[in-house]
Amino acid sequence: MAEIIENDKGFKVIKVSLDEVIVKLKGFGICDSCNGRPKAFMYIPVLHSCYCQKCFNKWYADAINYTEDRNFENKAFAVAKKLLNLK
């Protein structure tokens, strides 16, 4: 079941299962970074990408939360929340 993940950098992130990526987000169920096929993904609205946990951790370590990305991130997050039936 999808869940919103809090983080210290303030990014909007949703943890989703493989089935949710395929059925609800209409993705291929493949990590957008390493092309692996994990059972769970981290959907990163600011990138509009799904990463496996390992790739998410690598990205997050160096990621900078730029204010100019907020509009895009908020729109992508709202769409994903609706598709995943999150409040």
Backbone torsions as a table, in degrees:
resi	resn	phi	psi	omega
1	MET	NA	133.8	-178.0
2	ALA	-63.3	143.6	176.3
3	GLU	-146.5	143.0	177.6
4	ILE	-77.7	132.0	-176.7
5	ILE	-106.8	122.2	175.7
6	GLU	-79.4	149.5	177.2
7	ASN	-151.2	159.6	-175.4
8	ASP	-68.8	-20.8	-177.3
9	LYS	-92.0	-5.2	176.3
10	GLY	81.2	12.4	175.9
11	PHE	-72.6	148.4	171.5
12	LYS	-85.7	125.0	-176.5
13	VAL	-140.5	139.6	177.7
14	ILE	-127.0	125.9	174.6
15	LYS	-84.6	127.1	-177.5
16	VAL	-133.1	152.1	177.8
17	SER	-82.0	166.3	176.4
18	LEU	-57.2	-45.9	-179.9
19	ASP	-61.2	-40.7	179.3
20	GLU	-65.2	-38.1	177.6
21	VAL	-62.1	-46.0	-176.7
22	ILE	-72.9	-50.1	-173.1
23	VAL	-79.9	-49.3	-173.0
24	LYS	-90.2	-38.4	-179.2
25	LEU	-94.0	-5.2	178.3
26	LYS	58.7	35.7	176.8
27	GLY	-94.0	-179.4	-179.2
28	PHE	-92.0	-10.8	-179.1
29	GLY	76.7	32.7	-179.8
30	ILE	-127.3	134.4	178.4
31	CYS	-57.8	129.2	-179.7
32	ASP	-72.3	-4.2	178.6
33	SER	-106.3	-54.9	-174.4
34	CYS	-105.2	-4.2	-178.2
35	ASN	67.2	16.3	175.3
36	GLY	-75.4	171.0	-179.9
37	ARG	-126.3	77.6	-179.3
38	PRO	-77.4	171.9	177.4
39	LYS	-84.5	-17.7	179.1
40	ALA	-140.1	151.4	-177.4
41	PHE	-131.2	159.8	169.8
42	MET	-110.1	112.6	176.0
43	TYR	-84.3	125.0	-176.5
44	ILE	-113.4	96.5	-175.8
45	PRO	-57.4	-35.9	-179.0
46	VAL	-63.4	-25.5	175.3
47	LEU	-100.6	-11.8	-171.5
48	HIS	49.8	50.5	-176.3
49	SER	-140.6	155.5	173.4
50	CYS	-112.6	124.5	179.8
51	TYR	-116.8	149.5	169.7
52	CYS	-70.2	167.9	-176.5
53	GLN	-60.3	-41.1	-178.9
54	LYS	-62.6	-47.0	-179.7
55	CYS	-69.0	-36.3	175.9
56	PHE	-59.8	-47.0	-179.5
57	ASN	-60.0	-41.4	178.3
58	LYS	-64.0	-45.6	179.7
59	TRP	-63.4	-47.1	-175.1
60	TYR	-62.3	-34.7	-178.3
61	ALA	-56.4	-35.3	-177.3
62	ASP	-111.2	-4.1	-174.8
63	ALA	-66.0	141.5	176.0
64	ILE	-117.8	131.5	-178.0
65	ASN	-89.4	97.2	-178.1
66	TYR	-85.9	132.7	-178.7
67	THR	-63.4	-29.8	-178.8
68	GLU	-69.3	-10.9	177.5
69	ASP	-91.5	-6.7	-173.8
70	ARG	-56.5	-45.3	-176.5
71	ASN	-59.5	-49.8	178.9
72	PHE	-61.7	-46.8	-178.8
73	GLU	-60.0	-45.3	-178.8
74	ASN	-62.7	-40.4	178.8
75	LYS	-66.0	-46.9	179.9
76	ALA	-64.2	-38.7	178.9
77	PHE	-64.1	-44.4	-179.9
78	ALA	-61.3	-42.6	178.7
79	VAL	-64.1	-46.5	-179.5
80	ALA	-62.5	-42.9	178.0
81	LYS	-59.1	-41.6	179.5
82	LYS	-65.4	-46.6	-179.9
83	LEU	-63.7	-32.6	-177.8
84	LEU	-95.6	4.4	-179.7
85	ASN	56.6	43.5	177.1
86	LEU	-99.8	147.1	178.3
87	LYS	-93.5	NA	NA
